[in-house]
Amino acid sequence: MSERTPEGVSERGTEGQQDEPDTENQGQSEEYRPEPDDGAPHGEERVERTIAIYSDPGRSSLLVRKLLEDNPNWRENSEVTHQQILLPLQEDGILDLEEIQRWAREDGSDITVVVTEIPRVNGSRAKAMEMDFESHLAVISVAALGPVAVMRGLRREVSRAVDALMYESLDEARAHGCPLARVETQEDTSTVYIAPGRPFPGRTWMALGMVANNEPLLSLPRLSGVFAAGCATGAFGIFYDSIWDMAIHLPGWRLAIITVSGILFLTMWLMLRNRLWDHPASVGGKRLAVVYNASTVISLLVSVISLYVVLYLGVLVISLVLIEPGYMAESLEVEPAFSNYRDIAWLAASLGTFAGAIGSNFDDDSDLRNLTQGTRERQRYPRDEEQR
């Protein structure tokens, strides 16, 4: 397959390249051909089917590349192409399935598989995979696969898609023994979808999958300004004995309230300052807005809590090194103990969390907005003046 941009995607995809760092490989294409058949004349390749896989830039493409490198069984005797590209969206932010169906029909491949991080639902039900037998198209939502064992889920759904879409209908696929469980039909459409297997309700499981897509633990470098302000305030707590005195006399429950308040304050500050709250009109309706916003809050909480833990451990180590026990005893008139150092670090790190809100002003706005899925999508697919 040539490295073309499918019709209907190129215009918005080109704009997205200017705003989103991970679109640098936009249009990147890889081809996986079957091994030569020793039984064929002159060791020729035996190709039984062609499979085109398209994926969002970022985590979705990384997962697809890992999947193909594992050389799954369905790759045997198949010519597989993988292209990383921006997928078409409707004005309300949901995937433009009609455009992708047209795109798949014009593609020329026997089977087309689209892998996206965009969550997809039918009413209140999450869609792990949607199949259109007429177009021989499957759309897989990485978000619906949940937060754990994502590679295993993706491997399972792609294998199901390839096995089933060789046939003309769901009934024919099942008659030939294709393992299709949890299949749901949709009203007024020829497509079917597979609901995700999960221990939680579908949209809760999908929200947790979106948190995994956000990769909050890897986002800490984007909060460097927050961390720097927190460290400066934490250092203030180490060097002033008035903070020591306050810390060792505050009961644990008060220190806990200060900590929780600081974490919640910084989380809400990051969300409001960077406009990370998603409105129903921009993400496909009220139900999806709840999922997007829940994943945003959880992702930010994970990032802020992780930052707090790093800050607390850093302040604790520095206080153990710098605060001499004899000087503490003389200043505070107490018997020095590890619990005193623990409480000093606890209060200083909590105060540093509040100060982190100021430090967020020095972090790059686009980096902070990439922390959550809804804002990443809006930056990849910026609206023109008529859509604003």
C-alpha positions as CSV (number, residue, x, y, z in Angstrom):
1,M,0.0,0.0,0.0
2,S,1.3,3.4,-0.8
3,E,1.7,6.0,1.9
4,R,-1.4,7.9,0.9
5,T,-3.7,9.7,3.2
6,P,-7.3,8.4,2.7
7,E,-9.8,10.7,1.2
8,G,-11.8,12.5,3.9
9,V,-9.0,12.5,6.4
10,S,-6.2,14.4,4.8
11,E,-7.5,18.0,5.5
12,R,-8.1,17.6,9.2
13,G,-5.1,15.4,9.6
14,T,-2.7,18.0,8.1
15,E,-4.0,20.6,10.5
16,G,-3.6,18.3,13.4
17,Q,0.1,17.9,12.7
18,Q,0.7,21.5,13.6
19,D,-0.7,21.2,17.1
20,E,0.0,17.7,18.3
21,P,3.5,16.5,19.0
22,D,2.8,12.8,18.5
23,T,1.6,13.4,14.9
24,E,5.1,13.7,13.7
25,N,4.8,10.2,12.1
26,Q,1.5,11.0,10.5
27,G,1.0,8.8,7.5
28,Q,3.8,6.5,8.5
29,S,3.2,3.1,6.8
30,E,4.7,-0.3,7.4
31,E,4.2,-3.4,5.3
32,Y,4.4,-7.0,6.6
33,R,4.5,-9.6,3.9
34,P,4.2,-13.4,4.4
35,E,7.2,-15.6,4.5
36,P,8.1,-17.3,1.2
37,D,6.4,-20.7,0.8
38,D,9.0,-23.4,0.3
39,G,6.4,-25.6,-1.5
40,A,5.7,-22.9,-4.1
41,P,7.7,-22.5,-7.3
42,H,10.9,-20.6,-6.6
43,G,9.9,-20.0,-3.0
44,E,7.1,-17.5,-4.0
45,E,5.0,-15.8,-1.3
46,R,1.5,-17.3,-1.0
47,V,-0.9,-14.5,-0.3
48,E,-4.5,-15.5,0.6
49,R,-5.8,-12.1,1.8
50,T,-4.8,-8.5,2.2
51,I,-5.3,-6.8,5.5
52,A,-5.0,-3.0,6.0
53,I,-4.7,-1.7,9.6
54,Y,-5.1,2.0,10.5
55,S,-4.4,3.5,13.9
56,D,-4.4,6.8,15.8
57,P,-1.0,8.3,16.4
58,G,0.3,7.6,19.9
59,R,-0.5,4.6,22.1
60,S,-2.8,2.9,19.6
61,S,-0.1,2.8,17.0
62,L,2.4,1.6,19.5
63,L,0.1,-1.3,20.5
64,V,-0.5,-2.3,16.9
65,R,3.2,-2.3,16.1
66,K,3.9,-4.6,19.1
67,L,1.0,-6.8,18.0
68,L,2.4,-7.2,14.5
69,E,6.0,-7.8,15.8
70,D,4.6,-10.8,17.8
71,N,3.7,-12.4,14.4
72,P,0.1,-13.5,15.3
73,N,-1.3,-16.5,13.6
74,W,-3.7,-14.5,11.3
75,R,-0.6,-13.0,9.6
76,E,0.1,-16.3,7.9
77,N,-0.4,-16.1,4.2
78,S,-1.6,-12.5,4.6
79,E,-0.2,-9.3,3.3
80,V,-0.6,-6.8,6.1
81,T,-0.1,-3.0,5.9
82,H,-0.2,-0.7,8.9
83,Q,-0.6,3.0,8.6
84,Q,-0.6,5.5,11.5
85,I,-3.0,8.3,10.6
86,L,-5.5,10.7,12.0
87,L,-9.0,9.1,11.8
88,P,-12.0,11.2,10.6
89,L,-14.2,12.7,13.3
90,Q,-17.6,14.3,13.2
91,E,-18.2,17.8,14.4
92,D,-19.4,16.5,17.8
93,G,-16.1,14.6,18.4
94,I,-17.2,11.0,17.7
95,L,-15.7,8.8,15.1
96,D,-17.1,9.3,11.6
97,L,-18.1,5.7,10.9
98,E,-19.7,6.4,7.5
99,E,-16.6,8.1,6.2
100,I,-14.5,5.1,7.4
101,Q,-16.9,2.7,5.8
102,R,-16.6,4.5,2.5
103,W,-12.9,4.6,3.0
104,A,-12.7,0.8,3.6
105,R,-14.8,0.1,0.5
106,E,-12.5,2.1,-1.7
107,D,-9.3,0.8,0.0
108,G,-9.1,-2.5,-2.0
109,S,-8.0,-4.7,0.9
110,D,-9.9,-7.8,1.8
111,I,-10.1,-6.7,5.4
112,T,-9.7,-3.3,7.0
113,V,-9.1,-2.9,10.7
114,V,-9.2,0.5,12.5
115,V,-7.7,0.8,16.0
116,T,-8.5,4.0,17.9
117,E,-8.2,5.3,21.4
118,I,-11.5,7.1,20.9
119,P,-14.3,5.6,23.2
120,R,-17.3,4.3,21.3
121,V,-20.8,3.5,22.8
122,N,-24.2,2.4,21.7
123,G,-26.6,4.0,24.2
124,S,-25.2,3.0,27.6
125,R,-23.2,0.0,26.2
126,A,-19.5,0.3,25.4
127,K,-18.2,-1.1,22.1
128,A,-15.0,-3.0,22.2
129,M,-15.2,-3.8,18.4
130,E,-17.7,-2.9,15.7
131,M,-17.9,-4.9,12.5
132,D,-19.4,-4.1,9.2
133,F,-19.6,-7.2,7.0
134,E,-20.6,-5.3,3.9
135,S,-17.4,-3.2,4.0
136,H,-15.3,-6.0,5.6
137,L,-14.4,-3.4,8.3
138,A,-13.7,-3.6,12.0
139,V,-13.3,-0.7,14.4
140,I,-11.6,-1.5,17.7
141,S,-11.6,0.9,20.6
142,V,-8.6,0.6,22.8
143,A,-10.4,2.5,25.6
144,A,-13.1,-0.1,25.8
145,L,-10.5,-2.9,26.4
146,G,-9.9,-1.4,29.8
147,P,-6.8,-0.5,31.9
148,V,-5.2,-4.0,32.2
149,A,-4.1,-6.7,29.8
150,V,-4.7,-4.4,26.9
151,M,-2.4,-6.2,24.5
152,R,-4.2,-9.5,25.2
153,G,-7.5,-7.8,24.5
154,L,-6.3,-6.2,21.3
155,R,-4.8,-9.5,20.1
156,R,-8.1,-11.2,20.8
157,E,-10.3,-8.6,19.0
158,V,-8.1,-8.3,15.9
159,S,-8.0,-12.1,15.6
160,R,-11.8,-12.2,15.9
161,A,-12.2,-9.5,13.3
162,V,-9.9,-11.2,10.8
163,D,-11.5,-14.6,11.2
164,A,-15.1,-13.2,10.9
165,L,-14.7,-10.6,8.2
166,M,-13.6,-13.3,5.6
167,Y,-17.4,-14.1,5.5
168,E,-20.3,-12.0,4.3
169,S,-22.5,-12.0,7.5
170,L,-22.4,-12.7,11.2
171,D,-24.5,-15.9,10.7
172,E,-22.0,-17.2,8.1
173,A,-19.1,-16.4,10.3
174,R,-20.6,-18.2,13.2
175,A,-21.5,-21.2,11.0
176,H,-17.8,-21.6,10.2
177,G,-16.9,-21.6,13.9
178,C,-15.7,-18.0,14.4
179,P,-15.5,-17.4,18.2
180,L,-17.8,-14.3,18.5
181,A,-19.1,-13.8,22.0
182,R,-21.1,-10.9,23.4
183,V,-22.2,-9.8,20.0
184,E,-24.9,-7.1,19.9
185,T,-26.9,-5.9,16.9
186,Q,-27.7,-2.3,16.3
187,E,-31.0,-0.8,15.2
188,D,-31.2,0.7,11.7
189,T,-27.7,-0.4,10.7
190,S,-26.0,-3.4,9.2
191,T,-23.2,-3.4,11.7
192,V,-22.8,-5.4,14.9
193,Y,-20.6,-4.8,17.9
194,I,-18.9,-6.8,20.6
195,A,-19.3,-5.6,24.2
196,P,-16.2,-5.7,26.3
197,G,-15.7,-8.4,28.9
198,R,-15.0,-6.7,32.2
199,P,-15.6,-6.9,36.0
200,F,-17.2,-3.4,36.1
201,P,-20.1,-1.8,34.1
202,G,-19.1,-1.1,30.6
203,R,-18.7,2.7,30.8
204,T,-16.7,2.5,34.1
205,W,-14.4,-0.1,32.5
206,M,-14.0,2.2,29.4
207,A,-13.3,5.3,31.6
208,L,-10.5,3.3,33.3
209,G,-9.2,2.3,29.8
210,M,-9.1,6.0,28.9
211,V,-7.1,6.7,32.1
212,A,-4.6,4.1,30.9
213,N,-4.5,5.8,27.5
214,N,-3.7,9.1,29.2
215,E,-0.7,7.4,30.9
216,P,-0.8,9.7,34.0
217,L,2.4,8.2,35.5
218,L,4.4,9.2,32.4
219,S,3.0,12.7,32.4
220,L,5.0,13.9,35.5
221,P,7.7,15.6,33.3
222,R,4.9,17.8,31.9
223,L,4.3,19.1,35.5
224,S,7.9,20.3,36.0
225,G,6.7,23.8,37.0
226,V,4.3,22.3,39.5
227,F,7.1,20.2,41.0
228,A,9.6,23.0,41.1
229,A,7.2,25.2,43.1
230,G,6.4,22.4,45.4
231,C,10.1,21.7,46.0
232,A,10.7,25.4,46.8
233,T,7.9,25.5,49.4
234,G,9.0,22.1,50.8
235,A,12.5,23.5,51.3
236,F,10.9,26.5,53.2
237,G,9.4,23.9,55.5
238,I,12.7,22.3,56.2
239,F,14.6,25.5,57.1
240,Y,12.0,27.2,59.4
241,D,11.5,25.7,62.9
242,S,8.1,27.3,63.1
243,I,7.0,24.8,60.5
244,W,8.6,22.0,62.5
245,D,6.8,23.1,65.7
246,M,3.5,23.2,63.8
247,A,4.0,19.8,62.2
248,I,4.8,17.9,65.4
249,H,1.9,19.4,67.3
250,L,-0.7,18.8,64.6
251,P,-2.6,15.5,65.0
252,G,-2.5,13.0,62.1
253,W,-6.1,13.6,61.0
254,R,-5.4,17.3,60.6
255,L,-2.3,16.6,58.5
256,A,-4.3,14.2,56.4
257,I,-7.0,16.8,55.8
258,I,-4.3,19.3,54.7
259,T,-2.8,16.7,52.3
260,V,-6.2,15.7,50.8
261,S,-7.1,19.4,50.4
262,G,-3.9,20.2,48.7
263,I,-4.2,17.3,46.2
264,L,-7.8,18.2,45.4
265,F,-7.0,21.9,45.1
266,L,-4.2,21.3,42.6
267,T,-6.2,18.8,40.6
268,M,-9.1,21.3,40.3
269,W,-6.7,24.1,39.5
270,L,-5.1,22.1,36.6
271,M,-8.5,21.2,35.3
272,L,-10.0,24.6,35.3
273,R,-6.9,26.6,34.3
274,N,-6.3,24.4,31.3
275,R,-10.0,24.0,30.4
276,L,-9.8,20.2,30.6
277,W,-13.5,19.8,31.4
278,D,-15.3,18.4,28.4
279,H,-18.8,19.5,27.4
280,P,-21.4,17.1,25.8
281,A,-21.4,19.0,22.5
282,S,-17.7,18.4,22.0
283,V,-17.5,14.7,22.8
284,G,-20.6,13.1,21.5
285,G,-23.3,13.6,24.1
286,K,-23.9,13.6,27.9
287,R,-23.1,10.0,28.4
288,L,-19.7,10.2,26.8
289,A,-19.0,13.5,28.5
290,V,-19.4,11.8,31.9
291,V,-16.9,9.1,30.7
292,Y,-14.4,11.7,29.4
293,N,-14.6,13.9,32.5
294,A,-14.4,10.9,34.9
295,S,-11.2,9.8,33.1
296,T,-9.8,13.3,33.3
297,V,-10.4,13.6,37.0
298,I,-8.9,10.2,37.7
299,S,-5.9,10.8,35.5
300,L,-5.1,14.2,37.1
301,L,-5.5,12.7,40.6
302,V,-3.1,9.9,39.7
303,S,-0.6,12.4,38.4
304,V,-0.9,14.8,41.4
305,I,-0.8,12.0,44.0
306,S,2.3,10.6,42.3
307,L,3.9,14.0,42.3
308,Y,3.0,14.4,46.0
309,V,4.6,11.1,46.9
310,V,7.8,12.0,45.1
311,L,7.8,15.4,46.8
312,Y,7.2,13.9,50.2
313,L,10.0,11.4,49.9
314,G,12.4,14.1,48.7
315,V,11.6,16.4,51.6
316,L,11.9,13.5,54.1
317,V,15.3,12.5,52.8
318,I,16.6,16.1,52.8
319,S,15.2,16.8,56.3
320,L,16.9,13.7,57.6
321,V,20.2,14.9,56.2
322,L,20.0,18.6,57.1
323,I,18.1,18.7,60.5
324,E,20.5,17.7,63.2
325,P,18.7,15.9,66.0
326,G,20.4,17.9,68.7
327,Y,19.3,21.2,67.1
328,M,15.8,19.9,66.8
329,A,15.7,19.0,70.5
330,E,17.0,22.4,71.4
331,S,14.6,24.3,69.2
332,L,11.5,22.4,69.9
333,E,12.2,21.0,73.4
334,V,11.3,17.5,72.3
335,E,13.0,14.2,72.2
336,P,14.0,13.7,68.4
337,A,12.3,10.8,66.7
338,F,11.7,9.6,63.2
339,S,8.1,10.5,63.6
340,N,9.1,14.2,64.0
341,Y,10.9,14.1,60.6
342,R,7.9,12.3,59.1
343,D,5.5,14.9,60.2
344,I,7.7,17.8,59.1
345,A,8.0,16.3,55.6
346,W,4.2,15.5,55.6
347,L,3.3,19.2,56.3
348,A,6.0,20.7,54.1
349,A,5.0,18.4,51.1
350,S,1.3,19.2,51.6
351,L,2.0,23.0,51.6
352,G,4.2,22.4,48.5
353,T,1.2,20.9,46.8
354,F,-0.8,24.1,47.2
355,A,2.1,26.1,45.9
356,G,2.2,23.8,42.8
357,A,-0.8,25.6,41.5
358,I,1.4,28.7,41.0
359,G,4.1,26.6,39.4
360,S,1.6,25.3,36.8
361,N,1.6,28.8,35.2
362,F,5.2,28.1,34.0
363,D,4.3,24.7,32.4
364,D,3.6,24.6,28.7
365,D,-0.2,24.9,28.0
366,S,-0.2,22.4,25.1
367,D,1.7,19.8,27.2
368,L,-0.8,20.1,30.1
369,R,-3.7,19.8,27.7
370,N,-2.2,16.6,26.3
371,L,-2.7,15.0,29.8
372,T,-6.3,14.0,29.0
373,Q,-7.9,12.4,26.0
374,G,-10.6,14.9,25.2
375,T,-8.2,17.8,24.8
376,R,-5.7,15.7,22.9
377,E,-8.5,15.0,20.3
378,R,-9.4,18.6,20.0
379,Q,-5.8,19.6,19.4
380,R,-5.3,16.8,16.8
381,Y,-8.5,17.9,15.0
382,P,-8.7,21.7,15.5
383,R,-12.0,23.2,14.3
384,D,-12.0,25.8,11.6
385,E,-13.6,29.3,12.1
386,E,-17.1,28.1,11.1
387,Q,-17.0,25.3,13.7
388,R,-15.8,27.3,16.6
